[in-house]
Amino acid sequence: MLVLIGSVVVLGCVFGGYILAHGHILALWQPCELLIIGGGSVGAFLSANSSKIVKEAFSNMVALFKGPKYRKQDYVDLLALLYDIFGVVRKQGLLGLESHIEDPQSSPVFSAYPRLVKEHNLIEFITDCLRLMVGGNMNPHELEQLLEVELETHQHEAEAPAMAVTKMADALPGFGIVAAVLGIVTTMSQLGGDTSQIGEHIAGALVGTFLGILLCYGFVGPLGAAMEARVHEDGRAFECVKVALLANLRGYNPKVAVEFARKTLSPKARPNFQDFEEHLKGSRAGAPA
């Protein structure tokens, strides 16, 4: 929502200031310049990226208007899921997790959190880590190094659409110059003719430069930055899982391990300790005897 509000503020201030300075708003309407700048930048964007990144970029743009992917209740569920997993480990040992990690969809531990089960990347990360703990016989230091590499790879892939949009934003001023140069070429071809038309062509050329810079710094650039920020925020769920699993592998009891994980979350999304305790009490009360 802030992306939309910010765009409205940019439009209002830029064009409002122009009008207050006695500018004629229709002089800025140059569809040919928009075609050159917009079409050129989109074409370059398609040429530079794979179809997967293009689809994810448009999907991530739409997702910005829906708010954060993981909200406070989702993090409560994630911490509760990790707590339940550690409870199984404490009662049955690591081998007791085999049936749960092989088919999370039918596992009573995972299926108790239907919202999280739909997050395939997150569930796959959890189950892959648990498989390493069950069959890898790894110490915490070795597992931490491996998880750091996996998280870095995941983060890099998740950031690719945002980086692609940012690169497109960087190209927009260049396409604005292209539009301006073409406008000057048109102007030169009109020399010796009607002077009013020459003035219009020069104005159109300058508008091309203006539009390229405005689209870069006022819209597409901030859009790429917002997409990147959302990726970093969503990545906290994976960091939360990593910290919890490592704490459990180091021998901490489930509550302490989950508390370590809770501390990795951002303050605005982090559930407080009382929320988590109440959630656990409610789950126990609703569990069959």
C-alpha positions in Angstrom: 0.0 0.0 0.0 2.9 2.4 0.8 4.1 1.8 -2.8 0.8 3.2 -4.1 0.8 6.1 -1.7 4.3 7.0 -2.5 3.6 7.0 -6.3 0.6 9.3 -5.7 2.8 11.6 -3.7 5.4 11.7 -6.5 2.8 12.4 -9.1 1.1 15.1 -7.0 4.3 16.9 -6.1 6.0 16.8 -9.5 3.0 17.7 -11.6 1.5 19.9 -9.0 4.6 21.9 -8.7 4.8 22.2 -12.5 1.3 23.5 -12.7 1.9 26.0 -9.9 4.9 27.2 -11.9 2.4 28.1 -14.7 3.4 25.0 -16.7 0.9 23.6 -19.3 0.2 20.0 -18.3 -0.7 19.0 -21.9 2.7 19.9 -23.0 4.0 16.9 -21.0 1.7 14.5 -22.8 4.0 12.9 -25.4 2.8 9.4 -26.2 5.6 8.8 -28.7 8.2 9.6 -26.1 6.4 7.2 -23.7 6.4 4.5 -26.3 10.2 4.8 -26.9 11.1 4.9 -23.2 8.6 2.4 -21.9 8.8 0.0 -24.8 12.6 0.1 -25.0 13.0 -0.5 -21.3 10.5 -3.4 -21.2 12.1 -4.9 -24.3 15.6 -4.7 -22.7 14.1 -6.2 -19.5 12.7 -9.2 -21.4 16.0 -9.6 -23.3 18.1 -9.6 -20.1 16.2 -12.0 -18.0 14.8 -15.6 -18.1 11.1 -16.2 -18.4 11.1 -17.4 -14.7 12.6 -14.1 -13.4 10.1 -12.1 -15.6 7.1 -14.0 -14.2 8.4 -13.7 -10.6 9.1 -10.0 -11.1 5.5 -9.3 -12.1 4.2 -11.6 -9.3 6.3 -9.8 -6.7 5.1 -6.4 -7.9 1.5 -7.5 -7.3 2.5 -9.0 -4.0 3.7 -5.6 -2.8 0.1 -4.4 -2.6 -1.0 -7.4 -0.5 1.4 -6.6 2.4 4.0 -8.9 4.0 4.0 -12.5 3.2 4.4 -13.6 6.8 2.4 -11.8 9.5 2.6 -12.1 13.2 0.3 -15.1 13.4 2.3 -16.9 10.8 5.4 -16.5 12.9 3.5 -17.7 16.0 2.5 -20.8 13.9 6.1 -21.3 12.8 7.5 -21.1 16.3 4.8 -23.5 17.5 5.6 -25.9 14.6 9.3 -25.9 15.6 8.3 -26.4 19.2 6.2 -29.5 18.3 9.0 -30.9 16.1 11.5 -30.5 19.0 8.9 -32.2 21.3 8.9 -35.2 19.0 12.7 -35.3 19.1 12.7 -35.1 22.9 10.3 -38.0 23.2 11.2 -40.3 20.3 14.7 -39.1 19.3 15.6 -37.8 15.8 14.5 -41.1 14.2 11.0 -40.3 15.3 10.9 -37.5 12.7 11.3 -39.8 9.7 7.6 -40.3 9.0 6.9 -36.6 9.5 9.5 -35.2 7.1 8.9 -37.8 4.4 5.3 -36.7 4.0 4.6 -33.3 5.7 1.2 -33.0 4.1 -0.2 -36.0 6.1 2.0 -35.5 9.2 -0.1 -34.6 12.2 2.7 -32.3 13.3 2.8 -30.3 10.1 -0.8 -30.5 9.1 -1.8 -28.7 12.3 -0.6 -25.6 10.6 -2.3 -25.5 7.2 -1.2 -22.0 6.4 2.4 -22.9 6.7 2.1 -26.2 4.9 1.1 -24.2 1.8 4.5 -22.5 1.9 6.4 -25.2 0.0 9.8 -23.5 0.0 9.7 -23.0 3.8 8.5 -26.5 4.5 11.0 -28.0 2.1 13.8 -26.1 3.9 12.6 -27.4 7.3 12.4 -31.0 6.1 15.7 -30.9 4.3 17.4 -29.6 7.5 15.7 -32.3 9.6 16.9 -35.0 7.2 20.5 -33.8 7.6 20.0 -33.9 11.4 18.4 -37.4 11.2 20.8 -39.1 8.8 23.8 -36.8 8.5 25.2 -37.2 12.1 26.5 -33.7 11.8 27.7 -31.5 14.6 26.2 -28.0 15.0 29.2 -26.2 13.4 29.1 -28.3 10.3 25.3 -27.9 9.9 25.5 -24.2 10.5 28.0 -23.8 7.6 25.8 -25.8 5.3 22.7 -23.9 6.2 24.5 -20.6 5.6 25.3 -21.6 2.1 21.8 -22.8 1.4 20.3 -19.6 2.8 22.7 -17.5 0.8 21.7 -19.4 -2.4 18.0 -19.0 -1.6 18.4 -15.3 -0.9 20.2 -14.7 -4.1 17.5 -16.5 -6.1 14.7 -14.6 -4.3 16.4 -11.2 -4.9 16.9 -11.8 -8.7 13.5 -10.3 -9.7 14.1 -7.2 -7.6 17.6 -6.8 -9.0 16.2 -7.2 -12.6 13.6 -4.4 -11.9 16.4 -2.2 -10.4 18.5 -2.7 -13.5 15.6 -1.7 -15.7 15.2 1.4 -13.6 18.9 2.3 -14.2 18.3 2.0 -17.9 15.3 4.4 -18.0 17.4 7.7 -18.1 19.3 6.2 -21.0 16.2 5.5 -22.9 15.0 9.0 -22.0 18.2 10.4 -23.7 17.4 8.1 -26.7 13.9 9.7 -26.9 15.4 13.2 -26.6 18.0 12.6 -29.3 15.3 11.3 -31.7 13.2 14.4 -30.8 16.2 16.6 -31.8 16.6 14.7 -35.0 12.9 15.4 -35.8 13.5 19.1 -34.8 16.5 19.4 -37.2 14.4 18.0 -40.0 11.9 20.9 -39.5 14.4 23.7 -39.7 13.3 26.4 -42.1 9.7 25.6 -41.5 7.1 26.9 -39.0 9.0 28.1 -35.9 6.1 27.1 -33.6 6.4 23.4 -34.7 10.2 23.6 -34.0 9.5 24.7 -30.5 7.0 21.9 -30.0 9.5 19.3 -31.2 12.2 20.7 -28.8 9.7 20.6 -25.9 8.9 17.0 -26.8 12.5 16.1 -26.8 13.1 17.6 -23.4 10.0 15.8 -22.1 11.6 12.5 -23.1 14.6 13.2 -20.8 12.2 14.3 -18.1 10.1 11.1 -18.3 13.1 8.8 -18.3 14.5 10.3 -15.1 11.1 10.6 -13.4 10.2 6.9 -14.2 13.6 5.8 -12.9 13.8 7.6 -9.6 10.1 8.2 -8.9 8.5 4.8 -9.8 10.5 1.8 -11.1 13.6 2.4 -8.8 11.5 2.6 -5.6 9.5 -0.4 -6.8 12.7 -2.5 -7.1 13.8 -1.4 -3.7 10.5 -2.3 -2.1 10.7 -5.7 -3.7 14.2 -6.3 -2.3 13.1 -5.1 1.1 10.2 -7.6 1.0 12.5 -10.4 0.1 14.8 -9.6 3.1 11.7 -9.5 5.4 10.4 -12.8 4.1 13.8 -14.4 4.5 13.6 -13.9 8.3 11.4 -17.0 8.5 14.2 -19.1 7.1 16.7 -17.6 9.4 14.3 -18.3 12.3 14.2 -22.0 11.4 18.0 -22.2 11.1 18.6 -20.7 14.5 16.0 -22.9 16.2 17.4 -26.1 14.6 20.9 -25.3 15.6 19.9 -24.4 19.1 18.1 -27.7 19.4 21.0 -29.6 18.0 23.3 -28.0 20.6 21.1 -29.5 23.3 18.8 -26.6 24.4 15.3 -27.6 25.4 12.5 -26.8 23.0 11.3 -23.6 24.7 14.8 -22.1 24.8 15.5 -23.2 21.2 12.3 -21.5 20.0 13.1 -18.4 22.1 16.4 -18.1 20.3 14.5 -18.3 17.0 11.9 -15.7 18.1 14.7 -13.2 18.8 15.7 -13.2 15.1 12.4 -11.8 14.0 11.9 -8.1 13.3 10.2 -6.2 16.2 7.1 -5.4 14.2 6.4 -9.0 13.3 7.8 -10.7 16.4 5.2 -12.3 18.6 5.9 -11.6 22.3 6.5 -14.4 24.7 3.0 -14.2 26.2 1.4 -14.6 22.8 3.4 -17.7 22.1 2.7 -19.1 25.6 -1.0 -18.6 25.1 -0.9 -20.2 21.7 0.8 -23.3 23.2 -1.7 -23.5 26.0 -4.6 -23.2 23.6 -3.0 -26.0 21.4 -2.6 -28.3 24.4 -6.2 -27.6 25.6 -7.5 -28.4 22.1 -5.4 -31.5 21.7 -7.1 -34.9 22.1 -6.3 -36.7 25.4 
